[in-house]
């Protein structure tokens, strides 16, 4: 057999491996392009998980299922990408990332934002009215306006454009809320005075709630002449 034929035979024997390497190389190039958003998605998942922990998301079974689905899918994609040894396995891993994981992240994002919207309205909306009321009573340390500002920021935080921005807002607001509530409790108490002031802010106060202690507190803050009486 001539040298040319021997070389040709050797090339033919190597052809399947060469084709496989080329296919894997082409698939790898496409995978790199499709995975270019992976860094952003990892950052997004981290923010969502940390926010979920801050706002007690995941206690209801439906929420827990959505959260677990994203975490499980992320782990599955990571393992598939790490162990892929040929073009077929790599294609399957990238498809799982592009379809299943992205969808799971979006589902958690929507569900978590809805949970926060409800929680933020419950927690921060009352601060607006309470702050305005305390401002009219000239309560010390500018507490009223600061409560109002915190309440409005809390409500506005539901419109955060990204998961990382939402996490930053929730983190800051949680600290501010706790600090202001502690200051409010120190200033107006958690007893009948606090109960009356909160009820007044919610427009559910009654004359029966005006105890001697409440009246003394209102007099101390020159608020008696600012309050009127209406019938229900």
N, C-alpha and C positions, 0 to 999 in steps of 0.2 A: 504494500500500500504506500502511495506517495506521501510525502510530507504534507502536501496540501490537503489530501483527504484526511490524514490523521488530525490536522488542525481543525478541519471542518467538523469531524466527528466529536472532538473535544468541545467545540463551541456549542454544538447541538445538545450535548449532555449538560452543559452549564446553563442553557437557555431558560429552563423552568425557574431556576434560582434567580437568574437575572431579571426575569419578568416579575417574579415575586418581590424582589428588592425594589424594582422601579415602581410597582403598584403601591408598595408600602411607602415609598418616598413621596409619591404623588398624594397619597392619602394623608401622610403626615403634614405636607404643605397645606392641604385644605383644612386639616384639623387645627393647625396653628392659627389659621385665619378665623375659623369658627369659634375658637376658644379665646379670641382676643379680648372678649368682655369678661373673662373669668375673674380677673382681679376685682372688677367692679361688683360682680355678683357675690363674690366672697365677702366683700365689705358690706354689701347690702344684707346678706344673710346674718352676718355678725350683729349688725345694728338691729335687725328685726328680733333676733333671739334675746338680745340684751334689753330691748324695749319691752318685750313680752314679760320678762322677769320683773321689770320695774312696775308694770301696771297689772300684774296678776293675770295676764292673759294665759289661757290654757286650762283653766279649772273646769269649765263645762266640757263635756265629752266631745262635742263637735269641734271646739277650738283645739283641744288636745290632739285630735285626729289630723287637723290641718297642719299643726306645728310638727307633729311626728312625721307626717308624710314628707315635708320638706327636708327634715334632718336625715331621714332614712334615704331619701333620694340622693342627697348630697354625698352621703357616705358611699352609696352604690356607685355613683359616677366616679368618685375619687378612686375607688378600688379598681373599677373597670379601666380607667385611663392608666393606672399604675401597672396593671398586669397585661395590658394589650401587647401581643407579640406579632400580630399580623394585621393586614389591612382590614379584614372582616371584623376582627375584634375592636380595632380602633374606630371603625365606622360606627359600630353599635354603641360604643362608649360616647362618641361625639353626638350621636343622635339622641341618646338619653339625656345628655347635657342640654342640647339645643331645644328639645321638646319637653321632656318630663320635668327636668329640674327648673327650667325657666318658668314653666307653668305653675309649679308648686310654690316657687318664690312669690309670684304675682298673686296667687291665691292667699297666701299668708299675709302679704302686704295689705290686701283689701280687707281681710277679716280683722286684722289687728287695728287698722285705722278706724273701722267702724266701732270696735270695742273702745278705743280711745275717745272717739267722738262722744259716745254716750257717757263715759266716765268723766271726761273733761267738762261737759255741760253740767253734770251733777255736782262736780267738785268746785268748779270755778265760777259758774254763773251766779251763785249766791254771794260770792265775794264782791261782785260789782255793786249790788244794792246795799250790802252791808257797809262797804267802803264809803259810798256816797252818804249814807246815813251818819256814819262816824265823822265824816268830814264836816257835815253840817253842825255837829255837836262840838267841833273843835277839840277832838280827842288828841292827846299829846303825841309827839314824835311823827306827825304827819301820817299816822297809821291808816286813816281813812283812804286818802288818795293812793297809798301804796297797795292797799287791799284791792281797790278798784283796778289799778293798773295790772296787778297780778291776775285778777279775774279775766280781764280782757285779753291778756297774753295767752292765758290758758285756753280760752275759746278759739283764738286765732291759730293756735298751734295745730289744730286739726287740719289746716291747709298746708302743712309742710310739704315741700315739693319732693323730697327724697327720704328714704329710710334713715339715712345718717343724720339728716337735718331734724327729722322727727325725734330720733333718739336724743340728740343734743338738747332739743326743746324740752322733752319730757324730763330729762335729767335735771336741767336747770330749774324747771318749774316745780318739780317735786321738792327740791331743797328750799326754794323760796316759799312755797306753800306751807311747809312744815314750820319754817322760821316765823312766818307771819301769824300762823295759827297759835304758836306758842306765845307770841307777843300779844295777840288779841286776848288769849286766855288770861295773861298776866294783867292786862289793862281792864278788862270788863268782867273777868271771871267766868267760871263754868256753872255758877249757881243760878239763882233766879234773875240776876241782872243779865247774865249772858243769855239766858233763855228768852228774856223779854226783848233784848236787842236783836237777837236772831229772828224772833217772831215778827218784830217790827219791820225788819228788812224784807221779810217774806210776805208782809201785809196780812198777817194772821194774829197780830197782838190783840189782846182784850184788856178791859179795865181790871179784870180779876187778876191779871198778871202784874199789876202795878202794886207791889208790896211796899212796905215802908223802906226796905233796903233799895228797891228799884227807884222809888221816888227820891231818896237821898242821893243816889248816884246821878240821876237826871238833874237834880238841883245843883250838884257839884259841878256839872259840866254845862250849866246854864241852858239846859235843853227843855225845861218844862214849858216855856212859852212857845217853843217851836213845834210842839205836838198838838194835834187837834183830835176831835172825837167825831167819828162818823158811824152811822148804823149800817148793819149788814142787810 
